[in-house]
Amino acid sequence: MTELEEVERAKRLSRIRRLSTAMKWFVTVILILVAVFGVLLVALLMLPVALEAAAETLELTDLERPLGEIPFGQRLGMGVVIGCAFCLLMGICWNIRQLFDQFRKAAFFAPETLSRMIKIGSWLLAYGVFDILSDPILSALLTWDFPAGEGEIEVALDGGEAFFLIFGALMLVFGWIMREAATIDEENRQFV
């Protein structure tokens, strides 16, 4: 490698490290916000009277209902579903944060880096599937106490589910491919 190529490589690695460090901390802030937002939302569902939010309307697709009218058991079930959604989002953010930390260390083919890529794909796919299933579950919980025949199950699909499923599959396959590339690279080094 020539001196000019080494200088260019050092610049590229420096740029990768700087951006990865910035993104690691940006994702850390997002992770904290997701956790706080999730706790507040679940608390609002569990304690609407104590938080003076009983008159606030809960909207889910085409369904609307004041929080104070929803029985506690139904709100508890909805809180569990919403809590699971936020836990999945936190898992995604945590793994992305750890992946940026690996990039910051320039550990591009380290087993931990490749594992994080695969985990991100898995978490994204899990969230995409969960997002598809959560609307019918939440709508059923929201109308559980309605008279027989008046309960509703809403199914709503938007671009969000498709994004999580496609991007999750992409990250998963990319992680598998990078793992194979690292294995081939290691085999080639052993021959030399």
Protein Blocks (a to p, Z undefined) as FASTA:
>chain_A
ZZklmmmmmmmmmmmmmmmmmmmmmmmmmmmmmmmmmmmmmmmmmmmmlnopmmpccdeh
jbccdfklpcfklmmmmmmmmmmmmmmmmmmmmmmmmmmmmmmnopakgmklmmmmmmmm
mmmmmmmmmmmmmmmmmmmmmmmmpcehiaccdddddfklmmmmmmmmmmmmmmmmmmmm
mmmmmmmmmmZZ
